Amino acid sequence: MSTVITAMQLSKEFKVSRKEPGLRGTVKSLLFNEKIVKKAVENVSFQIENGEIVGFIGKNGAGKSTTIKMLTGILVPTSGTCYVNGIEPYRNRQKNAQDIGVVFGQRTQLWWDLPLVESFTVLKGIYQVSDFDYKNRMEFINDILGIREFESDPVRTLSLGQRMRADIAAAIIHNPKVLYLDEPTIGLDVVVKDKMRKAIRELNRNFGTTIILTTHDMTDIERLCRHIIIIDDGKIIFDDGLEILQEKGELTETVKQIFTGRKLDENDEN
């Protein structure tokens, strides 16, 4: 396998205002705007191989989304660097955008008042997808995500489950080499979650798409991922296979905090 993503000593710091509690703190902050440095990600290094489905997990505020945003080019690292498909995302955002797809939880990339199919048509133009490739891609999308039943409906009328399926469809319409899924099953019922997992597996199996998945649902990890990266307080504390994680007793408490106590079960469907 070839390496598609490399992060080397990747760090991101933010300056935030410090405010003491109460009225006194409010007045003081108006007169003296003291700034403190918050390290969201600190010296993170890892590699992801072409065609992998990687579970990138951690507690809320651990640094998952910040890392993903640096990999997508949305944020510029404070120090360190990363390469995706051989380029630094934040230095060549347009080229990087051609090769990636992104779904950020419940933040849609679709046009709210347009029928869903028109959003897809706009994206077809943006990514310069040929008519032939678009037709084949939409056939695949309809097969695995069942979009056709609501493609004529305005996006604002879609249910959460329908919109999440539509957002994944929008993210893969240009056949990206890398797909980032940040909490794609959050808030969905069991039936829709199963459809989403099947779609992710089929996408990876049919096109060899490299997928980075962040989630707080352990079933997502067990059924989709074999490579697990755990980030805690901005630092990587585990980077290995799912089977190795199951054997690491010292990580039990951290994993429980991430997944609210659900035990790893290697007998679940893969």
N, C-alpha and C positions, 0 to 999 in steps of 0.2 A: 504493500500500500504506500501511496505517496502522501506527504503531509500537506494538508490544505490550510490549516490555521496554526500559527505559531505565536505565542505570547512570551515575551522576554522581559522579566523584571518590570512588568506593567504596573504603574501606580497612578492614582488620581486623587488629588486633594481639592477641597472646596473651602473657601473662606466664608464663615458665617458670623453673624453678629452675636455677641454674648450679652445676655440681658438677665439681670438679677430679678427675682420675683417681687411682686408688689408695686405700689405707687413709687416708692423710692427708686426701685430698679428701672421703672419706665422713664422717670425724669433723668436719671443718670445716663441711660442709654441715648436720650436725646442730646445731652451735652457732650458725652464722650462715647462715640460709636466704636467700641472695642471689638476687634475682629479676632477670631480664633481659627486655626486651621484644622479641618476635619479630614482625616484620611479615610476615604471611602474604599479604596483598593490599594493594597500595599505589596509591591514586589511580587506580583503574580506571574508565574511562568507555567506553561503547559503546551502540549501539542495535540492536535486532533487530525486524525487520518481521513483521507478521502473515503466517503461512503459510510462513515460511522454515524450512529445515533447516540449522542452523548447526553447524559443527564447532568445538567449543571445546577446543583442544588445548594440550598443554604437557608438560614432563617431570614425573616424580614429584616432588611437593613444590612445584610451580610456583605453586599457588594455585587450581587448577581447582575442586576439591571445595569449598573454602572459599567461593569465589564462588557456586557453585551453591547452597550451604546458605544464603547470605544472600538469594539470589533466591527461595528456597522459604520463607523465614521461619524456618528452623531456627536461624540465627545472626543476631545483631543487629550491624550495622556499628559499628566504632569511630568512623568519620566518613564523611561522604558519604551518599548515599541511592540507592535504586533504586525503580522502579515497575514492577509487572507487572499488566497489564490495568487500569492507572490507579490502583492502590493500592500502598501500601508494605507488603510482605509481613509484616514483623515487627511491624507495628502492628495488622494485622487478619488474623491467621493463619487464622481460621476461614473468612472469605470467600475468602482466597487459596487455601486448600486445596480449595474447591469448584471452582476453575477450573484446577487444575494436576494433573498426574500425575507421579510420581517413581519411577525405578528406580535404586537405588544398587548397582551391581555384583552382588556375591554376598550382599547383605544382604536377605533376603526379607521381604516385608510380609504373607506368608500365614501362616495358623495351622498349625503344624507337624503336629499329630496329626489335624486334620480332613480329610475328603475335600476335594479341590480345589473342587468345585462348592459346598460349604457355605461356604468362604471367600468365594466370589463372592456368595453370598446375604447374608452378613454385610455385605460392602461395599455391596451394593445398598441395604441398610437405612441404613447410615451416611450414604451420599450421597443418600438419598431418591430413588432412581431409580424411575420408574414401571414397572409391569409391562410395558407396551407398549414403552417405551424399552429396558428390560432384555432383552426377548426379541429385539428387533432388533439390539441391541449384541452379544449372545451369538452370534447368527447370523453377524455380521461377524467376530467374534473367532475363531469356529470355522473360518470360511472361510480366514482369512489365517494363523492360528497353529496350527490342527489340535489344539485343546484337547480335543475330544470324546473322543478315543481314550484319554485318561487322566484325565478329569475326576472319575471316581468313586474314584480312588486317593488315599490319604492323602498329604499334601505331603511327608512325610519319606521316602516310597518313590520319589519322582520322581528321574529323572536330572538332571544339571546343565542339560542342554539343555531338558528338559521344564519344569524349574522357572523358567528364565529366560523361556521363552515364557509361563508362567503368571503371572510377575511383571509382564510387560508387559500382559497381559490385565487383571490387577487394577488397573494404573495407568490404564487407559483405559476402565474399565467405566462411568464417569460422563461420558464424552465431554469430557475437559478441553480447554481452549483451548490450554494450553501443556503440553508433555511434556518432562521432563528425563530423559535417559538417560545415566547415569554408568557407563561401561564395560559396556554391555549384552552384548557378545559375548566378554568375557574368558573364556578357558578352554574355549570351545566349538569343536567340530570344524567343518570347512569346510562340510559339508552344512547343519548347524544355523545357522551364520553366514549362509549365503545365505537361509535361510528368514526369519531375523530381519530382514535388510536388506529383503527383499521386503515384510515386514509393515510396516516403518517407512515405506517408499515409499507403500504402499497407504493407510496411515492418513493420511499427509499429503495424498495426492491426493484421497481420498474425503471427508475432513472438514475439510481446510484447517488441520489441527493444526500449530501452531508447535512445532518440535522442536529442542532443544539437546542435542547429542551430544558426550560426551567419550569418547575412545578412544585406544589406542596402535596400532590397526590401520589402516594407511593405506588399505587397500581400503574400509573403512567410509567414510572421508572422500571418496575418489574417486567412489564409487558413489552417495553420498547427498547430499553437501553442495556448495553453490555459494558460500556465505558462510563464511569461515574467520576465527576469532579465535585468535591464539596468545598465551599468557601465559607469561612466563618470570620467575622470581624475584619473583613477585607483581605484575608490571607487564605491560600489554599492549604487545607489540612488533609485532603485525600485526593488522589488521582490514580485510579486503577480500575480493575474490573469489578462487576457486581458481585461475583463469587468471592473475591478478596474482601469486599466490604462486609459481606455476610459473616466472615470469619474474624473481623476486627472488633473484638469486644470493647476496646477502649473508645470506640466511636459510637457505642450504643446510645448513650445519653444525648449526644448531638443529633443523631438520626431521629431519635424519639421527639426531640424538640421541633425538628423540621416537619415531621409527619405526624405530629400529635399522637405518638405512641404506637402507631401501627407497626407490627413486626414484619421484617422481611420474610417473604415466603417464596422460595425458589420453585415451588410446585405450581405457582400461578401460570396461566397461559402466557407464552412468549409471543 
